[in-house]
Amino acid sequence: MRIKICGITQPQQGKAIASFGATALGFICVPTSPRYVKIPQILAVVEKLPEKIDTIGVFANTSIEEIVQTVVDSQLTGVQLHGDESPDFCQLLRQSLPKVELLKALRIRSGQDINKAEAYSVCVDTLLLDAYHPQQLGGTGKTLDWNMLEQFKPSSPWFLAGGLTPDNILEALSQVNPSGIDLSSGVERSPGDKDLDKVARLFEKLVQHRS
Ligand SMILES: O=C(O)c1ccccc1NCC(=O)[C@H](O)[C@H](O)COP(=O)(O)O
């Protein structure tokens, strides 16, 4: 299972989280977020990481030019679209970045939002299901209604996100079967400042899940 820790801002924390076993780190490229990082800050983290880890830039409702520039300059391996981007936008971005993993986040409020998944499955590599919040796009700490996802089996791989913590991860994984999990505020001291003790506890729980 892929394990993505999102909202990384500090090189030493990124390196430590990679050594615990994260398979992907996320960088918030959304200026209104308290976890916002610019290109030099992302590069400072990326340069300390082992090559095999995925590095994902998270964007929302911005231009293709801005995304491409950030991906190239920050040496990112993936782009997560976390706003209201349409399938057409995803397809255009794919043409500009054919070798970069493309993820589309869907913020789930109802079954209707889940039904949108298939339209994106054909134009992105991976889906990410996050909780809906009326004011915030992500990093909200709100959980999804996992019951709604018990039968969710899209044609592309998908991450479960939204309010996951070391305390609830086993319960979540007992109900749903994602290809990966994504955590941010559940392993933080404050926005952008990861709590390495919580990250360690998460990986202990994931060992229990496997055995
Ligand atoms: O984390 C942010 O501040 C953020 C801001 C704007 C768009 C997306 C953002 N985060 C995206 C993520 O992938 C988070 O990991 C995801 O929303 C889960 O967050 P949490 O509920 O805190 O685990």
The ligand as an SDF file (V2000), in Angstrom:
LIG
                    3D

 23 23  0  0  0  0  0  0  0  0999 V2000
   -3.1700   20.6660    3.3790 O   0  0  0  0  0  0  0  0  0  0  0  0
   -3.4890   21.7690    2.9360 C   0  0  0  0  0  0  0  0  0  0  0  0
   -3.2780   22.8100    3.5740 O   0  0  0  0  0  0  0  0  0  0  0  0
   -4.1570   21.8710    1.6030 C   0  0  0  0  0  0  0  0  0  0  0  0
   -4.5550   23.1220    1.1410 C   0  0  0  0  0  0  0  0  0  0  0  0
   -5.1550   23.2650   -0.0870 C   0  0  0  0  0  0  0  0  0  0  0  0
   -5.3970   22.1540   -0.8710 C   0  0  0  0  0  0  0  0  0  0  0  0
   -5.0180   20.8870   -0.4360 C   0  0  0  0  0  0  0  0  0  0  0  0
   -4.4020   20.7280    0.8060 C   0  0  0  0  0  0  0  0  0  0  0  0
   -4.0660   19.4570    1.2760 N   0  0  0  0  0  0  0  0  0  0  0  0
   -4.2440   18.3020    0.4670 C   0  0  0  0  0  0  0  0  0  0  0  0
   -3.9150   16.9690    1.0300 C   0  0  0  0  0  0  0  0  0  0  0  0
   -3.5630   16.0820    0.2480 O   0  0  0  0  0  0  0  0  0  0  0  0
   -4.1400   16.6030    2.4770 C   0  0  0  0  0  0  0  0  0  0  0  0
   -3.2240   15.6230    2.7940 O   0  0  0  0  0  0  0  0  0  0  0  0
   -5.5670   16.0440    2.5740 C   0  0  0  0  0  0  0  0  0  0  0  0
   -6.4730   17.1020    2.4140 O   0  0  0  0  0  0  0  0  0  0  0  0
   -5.8280   15.3680    3.9320 C   0  0  0  0  0  0  0  0  0  0  0  0
   -5.6350   16.2710    4.9760 O   0  0  0  0  0  0  0  0  0  0  0  0
   -5.9640   15.8450    6.5060 P   0  0  0  0  0  0  0  0  0  0  0  0
   -7.4360   15.7430    6.6480 O   0  0  0  0  0  0  0  0  0  0  0  0
   -5.3770   16.9450    7.3280 O   0  0  0  0  0  0  0  0  0  0  0  0
   -5.2500   14.5500    6.7520 O   0  0  0  0  0  0  0  0  0  0  0  0
  1  2  2  0
  2  3  1  0
  2  4  1  0
  4  5  1  0
  4  9  2  0
  5  6  2  0
  6  7  1  0
  7  8  2  0
  8  9  1  0
  9 10  1  0
 10 11  1  0
 11 12  1  0
 12 13  2  0
 12 14  1  0
 14 15  1  0
 14 16  1  0
 16 17  1  0
 16 18  1  0
 18 19  1  0
 19 20  1  0
 20 21  2  0
 20 22  1  0
 20 23  1  0
M  END
$$$$
